[in-house]
Amino acid sequence: MGKTTFTSADEQYVLAVDLGTSGCKTALVSRSGQVLGWAFYAVETHLVGGVGAEQVPADWWWALIESAQQVLAKAGVAHERVVAVCCSTQGEGTVPVDRNGEPLMNAITWMDMRGADNLRQRVRGLVNVAGYDAFKLMRWLRLCGGAPALSGKDPAAHMLFVRDMYPDIYNRTHKFLNVLDYLNFKLTGRFVATHDSILTSWVTDNRDVDRIRYHDGLVRASGIDADKFPEIVPCTEVIGKLHPQVASVLGLSVDTAVVAGAIDNTAAAIGAGTLADGDAHLYIGTSSWIGAHVPRKKTDVSAMIAAVPCAVPSKYLMVAMQTSAGNNLSFLKERVLYNHDELLHNENLPDVYKIFDRIAARVPAGSKGLLYTPWLHGERCPVEDRALRGGLFNLSLDHTREHIIRAFLEGVALNTRWMVKPVERFLGQSVDQLTLLGGGATSDVWCQVFADVLGVTIRQLAEPMQANALGAAYIAFVGLGLIDFKTAVAQTRYRGDYQPNPANHAIYDESFGTFTELHRRLAPLYQRLNQANSIASPA
């Protein structure tokens, strides 16, 4: 695509922050879409009792400051050229804070399911449909475009979990903040939520996408005090100037604007260059999703797909979420192959993911009949079932570690294929091409696996891991009136296209039938095995 250029005399920059589940990636991005500097700092996730997942907000902030300082030092750009800071973050996290914005406990992340039982008590009624009171469900769908996830992974459940299990913390909570909201408070001292960060609290009227507002009835039904929710602003709003102490630490001007920003799927849709209605992208990070902008609010309850508020004016963003994607490879690396126990002590690790690529490339499609189901932490789409778990099937003495590695890549792709049919039904058109982004898209081998499994063209971004940061930067430039979204996405650069191999696609057709049959047969067994883990208690 064409690219807008600016002279060095008029070029301006945004410090773009991309805080995902694995850590914080920070970039300095020009108005013309050039990334001058890039740094990453990891953030640890703490698993609690099999169904809980927490992170420490102070770790987020430390990672942001450290990565930002490194980027700014390397870029050598005059501070007055940095016109804004803007964040993209993981969504559906919950941080209860006091009046000073201090966290009262660890953040409950999007992976956490401990609030499921607390939520069910509020969503059920006399006439239930798919686990919801029919009348409550109809109101959520009409006003919000979706409904609280019965898995308990939404802030709607997190807040109830805090209220019921930690009443002292609930009583001291001034505001419940999402991950993005917390970073924006640290940057400006202002308590705000964005159109997209507030979504999964399920308390807003989203029928006018350019005027998202709280709905009194939904707030009352949430069971959470109304004054504990923050003010709502559009993603492109300038919410203030950089806090003087933060400006001093980063070496930036106190006049640097802070733009509200967006959660990751909103920013990724812009960074991927997929602005046109129905132009779909596939993000492969810790989790994954298929996303596409659409002109109207719509929901498919059966497949857990919804069109939700986003950053682009008068548009909604369709999102179909897969719970576990890249974290399957992290699990294989950190818990199986390189777990630090008696078999392995303090060994310096190679670039394991590049080695995975080399190994997987020499294994024939289908992994010699070995199948992997990537449901390490339940699933959301096209079925919502928090009891599902991962597994290797048809393992034999004929298989090697090489087959297992490729089977992991294929399993994530097969699960993505499972989502494609309901996505096509939702969009009312076939998905013939997907733009791939996120850490998983840096793997040429995985891009080809996705093309072969899905039977569609895979378009790989030039810098797949920078897409969220680019999206955040463009949101900031739009908010400052320096560019529009159409101009921004026209600057998107691609590395190449991957076409499906017909022979491999035929193999994966058979694998896919077995994959979905495994779900049908094993789902009841997983329910029985993991039912005990669904009962959470205070830590």
C-alpha positions in Angstrom: 0.0 0.0 0.0 1.0 3.6 -0.3 2.8 5.4 2.5 2.5 9.0 3.7 5.9 10.6 4.2 6.8 13.6 6.4 10.0 15.6 6.3 12.4 15.4 9.3 11.5 19.0 10.1 7.8 18.2 10.7 8.0 14.6 12.0 6.5 13.9 15.4 6.5 10.8 17.6 4.3 8.9 20.0 5.6 6.7 22.8 3.4 3.7 22.2 3.0 1.1 25.0 1.8 -2.5 24.3 1.2 -4.2 27.7 0.3 -7.8 26.9 0.0 -10.8 29.2 3.6 -11.8 28.7 5.0 -8.4 29.3 5.4 -4.8 28.1 6.6 -3.8 24.6 7.2 -0.1 24.2 8.0 1.6 20.9 8.7 5.1 19.6 6.6 5.5 16.5 6.6 8.3 13.9 3.5 9.8 12.2 4.6 8.0 9.1 4.5 4.6 10.8 8.2 4.1 11.4 9.3 2.5 14.6 12.5 4.1 15.8 13.0 2.1 19.0 11.6 -1.0 20.6 12.0 -2.7 24.0 10.4 -5.5 25.9 10.3 -6.4 29.6 8.6 -9.6 30.8 5.8 -9.7 33.4 5.1 -12.8 35.5 1.6 -14.3 35.8 0.8 -16.0 39.1 -1.6 -19.0 38.8 -3.9 -19.5 41.8 -5.6 -22.8 42.6 -6.0 -24.1 39.0 -8.5 -21.4 37.9 -7.0 -18.2 39.1 -4.5 -16.0 37.3 -3.1 -12.8 38.8 -0.4 -10.2 37.9 1.1 -7.4 40.1 0.2 -3.9 38.8 3.6 -2.6 40.1 5.2 -5.1 37.6 3.3 -3.5 34.8 4.4 0.0 35.7 8.1 -1.1 36.2 8.1 -2.8 32.8 6.5 0.3 31.2 9.1 2.7 32.7 12.1 0.5 32.0 11.1 -0.2 28.4 10.2 3.4 27.8 13.5 4.7 29.2 15.5 2.2 27.0 13.6 3.2 23.9 13.9 6.9 24.4 17.6 6.7 25.2 18.3 4.7 22.1 16.2 6.8 19.8 17.9 10.1 20.6 14.8 12.2 19.6 14.4 15.6 21.1 11.7 15.4 23.8 9.6 18.1 22.3 9.1 15.9 19.2 7.4 13.2 21.4 3.8 14.6 21.3 2.0 11.9 23.2 2.0 8.7 25.2 -0.7 6.1 24.3 -1.3 2.6 25.6 -2.7 -0.7 24.3 -3.1 -3.4 26.9 -4.5 -6.8 27.6 -8.2 -6.6 28.2 -10.6 -7.9 30.8 -8.3 -7.4 33.8 -9.5 -6.0 37.1 -7.6 -3.8 39.6 -9.4 -2.5 42.7 -7.7 0.7 43.8 -8.2 3.2 46.7 -8.7 6.9 46.4 -5.0 7.4 45.7 -5.0 4.9 42.9 -3.1 2.4 44.9 -3.9 -1.3 44.2 -5.6 -3.1 47.0 -4.7 -6.6 45.8 -3.1 -8.2 42.8 -4.8 -7.7 39.4 -7.2 -10.4 38.4 -6.4 -11.1 34.7 -8.5 -12.2 31.8 -7.5 -15.8 32.4 -9.0 -15.9 35.9 -12.2 -17.9 36.4 -12.7 -17.8 40.2 -15.7 -15.5 39.9 -17.8 -17.8 37.8 -19.9 -19.1 40.6 -20.4 -15.5 42.0 -21.6 -14.4 38.5 -24.0 -17.3 38.0 -26.0 -16.3 41.0 -26.7 -12.9 39.3 -27.3 -14.0 35.7 -29.7 -16.9 36.4 -33.5 -16.5 36.9 -36.8 -18.3 36.6 -36.6 -18.9 32.9 -33.0 -19.8 31.9 -31.5 -20.0 28.4 -27.9 -21.3 28.0 -27.3 -20.5 31.7 -28.8 -17.0 31.7 -32.1 -15.7 32.7 -33.9 -15.2 29.4 -35.0 -11.6 30.1 -31.6 -10.5 31.5 -29.9 -12.0 28.5 -32.2 -10.2 26.1 -31.4 -6.9 27.8 -27.7 -7.4 27.7 -27.8 -8.3 24.1 -30.0 -5.4 23.2 -28.0 -2.8 25.1 -24.4 -4.1 25.2 -24.2 -6.5 22.3 -23.0 -9.3 24.5 -23.3 -10.8 28.0 -21.1 -11.7 30.9 -19.0 -14.8 30.2 -20.2 -17.7 32.3 -16.5 -18.8 32.5 -16.0 -15.9 34.9 -13.2 -14.4 32.9 -14.8 -10.9 32.6 -14.5 -8.0 35.0 -18.2 -8.5 35.7 -17.3 -11.7 37.5 -14.0 -10.4 38.9 -15.7 -7.6 40.7 -18.3 -9.9 42.2 -15.6 -12.2 43.3 -13.8 -9.4 45.2 -17.1 -8.2 46.7 -18.1 -11.6 48.0 -14.8 -13.2 48.9 -12.8 -10.1 50.0 -15.5 -7.7 51.4 -12.9 -5.5 53.2 -11.1 -4.9 49.9 -14.4 -4.2 48.2 -15.4 -1.7 50.8 -12.1 0.2 50.5 -12.3 0.1 46.7 -12.7 3.6 45.2 -12.7 2.4 41.6 -12.4 -0.9 39.7 -10.0 -0.3 36.8 -9.2 -2.4 33.8 -5.5 -2.8 32.9 -5.6 0.2 30.4 -7.4 2.3 33.0 -4.7 1.7 35.6 -1.9 2.7 33.3 -3.8 5.8 32.3 -4.2 6.7 35.9 -0.5 6.2 36.6 0.3 8.4 33.5 -2.1 11.3 34.3 -3.7 10.8 37.8 -7.2 10.6 36.2 -9.7 7.7 36.7 -11.2 6.9 33.2 -12.3 3.9 31.2 -12.4 3.8 27.4 -15.3 2.7 25.2 -13.6 -0.7 24.8 -12.0 -1.2 28.3 -15.4 -0.9 30.1 -17.2 -3.3 27.7 -16.8 -6.5 29.7 -18.1 -5.0 32.9 -21.4 -5.3 31.0 -23.0 -2.1 32.4 -23.0 0.2 29.3 -25.5 1.1 26.6 -23.5 0.5 23.4 -26.3 1.1 20.8 -24.8 4.5 19.8 -21.2 3.5 19.3 -20.0 7.1 19.3 -21.7 7.8 22.7 -21.1 4.9 25.0 -22.7 5.5 28.4 -23.6 3.7 31.6 -27.1 2.2 31.8 -28.6 2.6 35.3 -30.5 -0.7 35.1 -27.4 -2.6 34.1 -25.3 -1.0 36.8 -27.9 -1.9 39.4 -28.1 -5.5 38.1 -24.3 -5.8 38.2 -24.3 -5.9 42.0 -21.5 -3.3 42.1 -21.9 0.2 43.6 -22.2 2.7 40.8 -19.6 5.1 42.2 -16.9 2.3 41.8 -17.0 2.6 38.0 -14.8 5.2 36.3 -15.7 7.9 33.8 -16.0 6.7 30.2 -14.1 8.4 27.3 -13.5 7.6 23.6 -10.3 5.8 22.8 -9.0 8.9 20.9 -9.6 11.4 23.7 -6.7 13.4 25.1 -7.2 12.6 28.8 -4.6 15.0 30.1 -0.9 15.8 30.3 1.8 13.5 31.4 2.2 13.5 35.2 5.2 15.7 36.1 6.9 12.9 38.0 6.5 10.5 35.1 7.7 13.2 32.7 10.8 13.7 34.8 11.6 10.0 35.0 11.2 9.6 31.2 12.8 12.8 30.3 9.8 14.1 28.4 8.0 17.4 28.5 5.2 18.0 31.0 3.2 19.1 28.0 3.3 15.7 26.5 -0.3 14.6 25.9 -1.7 11.3 27.1 -4.3 9.8 24.7 -6.8 7.3 26.2 -5.7 4.4 23.9 -7.4 1.0 23.7 -7.3 -2.6 24.7 -5.2 -5.0 22.5 -7.8 -6.2 20.0 -8.9 -2.7 19.2 -5.3 -1.5 18.6 -4.4 -4.6 16.7 -7.2 -4.1 14.2 -5.7 -0.7 13.3 -2.1 -1.8 13.4 -2.9 -4.7 11.1 -4.3 -2.3 8.5 -7.7 -4.0 8.5 -10.0 -0.9 8.5 -12.5 -1.9 5.8 -15.6 -3.8 6.8 -15.1 -7.5 6.9 -11.3 -7.3 6.4 -10.2 -9.9 8.9 -7.0 -10.3 10.9 -5.8 -13.1 13.1 -3.7 -12.2 16.2 -1.5 -14.9 17.7 -0.2 -13.9 21.1 -0.7 -15.6 24.5 -4.3 -15.9 23.4 -5.6 -15.3 19.9 -8.6 -13.8 18.1 -10.1 -13.2 14.7 -11.2 -9.6 14.4 -12.8 -7.4 11.7 -14.5 -4.0 11.7 -18.3 -4.1 11.0 -20.8 -1.3 10.6 -23.4 -2.4 13.2 -23.8 -4.1 16.6 -24.4 -7.8 16.4 -24.0 -10.9 18.6 -23.9 -14.6 18.0 -24.5 -16.1 21.5 -24.1 -19.7 20.4 -20.5 -19.1 19.1 -19.5 -16.4 21.7 -18.9 -13.8 18.9 -19.8 -10.2 19.2 -19.3 -6.8 17.5 -18.2 -4.4 20.2 -17.2 -0.8 20.6 -13.7 0.1 19.3 -11.6 3.1 18.4 -12.8 3.8 14.8 -15.8 6.3 14.8 -19.1 4.7 13.9 -17.6 1.2 13.7 -17.9 -1.9 15.8 -15.2 -4.6 16.0 -16.2 -8.2 15.6 -14.1 -10.4 17.9 -13.9 -14.2 18.2 -11.5 -15.1 21.0 -9.4 -18.3 21.5 -8.2 -18.6 25.1 -4.8 -20.3 24.5 -2.6 -19.9 21.5 1.1 -18.9 21.9 1.0 -19.8 25.5 0.8 -23.5 24.4 4.4 -23.1 23.0 5.4 -21.2 26.2 4.0 -24.2 28.2 5.9 -26.7 26.0 9.1 -24.7 26.5 8.9 -23.7 30.2 7.0 -26.6 31.7 8.1 -29.6 29.7 11.3 -29.2 27.7 13.1 -26.7 29.9 11.5 -27.0 33.3 14.0 -26.2 36.0 14.0 -29.4 38.1 16.4 -32.3 38.8 16.7 -32.9 35.0 17.8 -29.3 34.2 19.7 -26.8 36.3 20.5 -23.2 35.3 21.0 -24.0 31.7 21.4 -21.1 29.3 18.5 -21.4 26.9 18.9 -21.0 23.1 16.3 -19.1 21.0 13.9 -22.0 21.6 11.1 -20.7 19.3 13.4 -20.4 16.3 14.5 -24.0 17.0 10.8 -25.0 17.2 10.4 -23.5 13.7 13.3 -25.5 12.2 12.1 -28.7 13.8 8.5 -28.3 12.8 9.5 -27.4 9.2 11.0 -30.9 8.6 8.0 -32.8 10.0 5.4 -33.7 7.4 1.9 -32.1 7.7 -0.3 -34.1 10.1 2.5 -34.9 12.5 2.2 -38.6 11.7 -1.4 -38.8 13.1 -0.6 -37.0 16.3 -3.2 -34.4 17.4 -3.0 -31.7 20.0 -5.9 -29.8 21.6 -4.7 -26.4 22.8 -7.3 -25.9 25.6 -4.8 -25.3 28.5 -7.1 -22.9 30.3 -10.6 -23.7 28.9 -12.0 -22.1 25.8 -14.3 -19.2 24.7 -15.0 -19.6 21.0 -16.7 -21.4 19.3 -17.7 -23.0 22.6 -17.4 -21.5 26.0 -16.2 -24.2 28.4 -13.8 -23.5 31.2 -13.4 -27.2 31.9 -11.7 -28.1 28.7 -8.0 -28.9 28.9 -5.1 -29.6 26.5 -4.0 -33.0 25.4 -1.9 -35.0 23.0 -3.9 -37.8 21.2 -2.8 -40.9 19.3 0.7 -40.7 20.8 2.8 -43.8 20.0 6.3 -45.1 20.1 6.6 -44.0 16.5 6.4 -40.3 17.5 9.3 -38.1 18.6 9.7 -34.7 20.2 9.7 -33.3 16.6 6.2 -34.6 16.0 5.0 -33.1 19.3 6.4 -29.7 18.5 4.6 -29.6 15.1 1.4 -31.0 16.6 1.3 -28.0 19.0 1.5 -25.6 16.0 -1.2 -27.5 14.1 -3.5 -27.8 17.2 -3.7 -24.0 17.6 -4.4 -23.7 13.9 -7.1 -26.4 14.0 -8.8 -24.6 16.8 -8.7 -21.4 14.8 -10.3 -23.2 11.9 -13.0 -24.2 14.3 -13.8 -20.5 14.8 -13.7 -19.6 11.1 -17.2 -21.0 10.1 -19.1 -19.0 12.8 -17.0 -16.0 11.9 -18.0 -16.2 8.2 -21.6 -16.7 9.3 -21.3 -13.6 11.5 -19.7 -11.4 8.7 -22.1 -12.7 6.0 -19.1 -13.4 3.7 -16.3 -15.9 3.3 -12.9 -15.3 4.8 -10.5 -15.8 1.9 -7.6 -13.9 3.5 -6.3 -13.3 7.0 -3.7 -10.8 8.1 -1.5 -12.5 10.7 0.0 -10.5 13.5 1.4 -10.9 17.1 4.3 -12.9 18.2 3.1 -16.1 16.5 3.1 -14.3 13.1 6.9 -13.9 13.3 7.1 -17.7 12.5 7.2 -18.3 8.8 6.5 -22.0 9.4 3.4 -21.2 11.5 2.1 -18.8 8.9 2.3 -21.7 6.4 0.6 -24.1 8.8 -2.3 -21.6 9.2 -2.6 -21.2 5.4 -2.7 -25.0 5.0 -5.1 -25.7 7.9 -7.5 -22.9 7.1 -7.2 -23.1 3.3 -6.9 -19.3 2.9 -4.2 -16.8 2.0 -2.2 -15.7 5.1 -0.9 -12.1 4.8 2.1 -11.6 7.2 2.9 -8.1 8.5 6.4 -6.8 8.0 6.8 -6.5 11.8 4.0 -8.6 13.3 5.0 -7.9 17.0 4.7 -4.1 16.5 1.1 -4.1 15.3 -0.4 -3.2 18.7 2.1 -0.5 19.3 1.4 0.9 15.8 -2.3 0.8 16.5 -1.8 2.7 19.8 0.4 5.3 18.1 -2.2 5.9 15.3 -5.0 6.2 17.9 -2.9 9.0 19.5 -2.1 10.8 16.2 -5.8 10.7 15.3 -6.7 12.0 18.8 -4.4 14.9 18.3 -5.8 15.6 14.9 -2.5 15.0 13.1 -3.7 12.1 10.9 -6.9 10.1 10.2 -7.3 6.4 10.4 -7.6 5.9 6.6 -4.2 7.6 6.1 -2.7 5.6 9.0 -3.6 2.2 7.8 -2.5 3.0 4.2 1.0 3.0 5.6 0.8 -0.7 6.6 3.7 -2.8 5.4 3.7 -6.5 4.7 6.4 -9.2 4.6 4.7 -11.7 2.3 1.7 -13.9 1.5 1.4 -17.6 2.2 -0.8 -19.7 -0.1 -2.4 -23.0 1.1 -0.7 -26.2 -0.1 -3.5 -28.4 -1.5 -2.0 -31.7 -0.4 -1.4 -30.5 3.1 -4.9 -28.9 3.2 -6.4 -32.3 2.4 -4.5 -33.9 5.3 -5.8 -31.2 7.6 -9.3 -31.7 6.5 -9.2 -35.2 8.0 -7.4 -33.9 11.1 -10.0 -31.3 11.6 -12.8 -33.8 11.6 -11.0 -35.8 14.3 -10.3 -32.6 16.3 -13.9 -31.6 16.5 -14.9 -35.2 17.3 -12.4 -35.2 20.2 -14.2 -32.2 21.6 -17.6 -33.8 21.4 -16.5 -37.0 23.0 -14.2 -35.5 25.7 -16.1 -32.4 26.8 -18.3 -34.4 29.3 -15.2 -36.1 30.7 -13.4 -32.8 31.2 -16.5 -31.5 33.0 -16.3 -34.4 35.4 -12.5 -34.1 35.9 -12.4 -30.4 36.4 -15.6 -29.6 38.2 -13.8 -29.5 41.6 -11.4 -26.9 40.3 -14.3 -24.6 39.5 -15.0 -24.0 43.2 -12.8 -21.1 44.3 -12.0 -19.9 47.8 -10.1 -16.9 49.0 -6.3 -17.2 48.8 
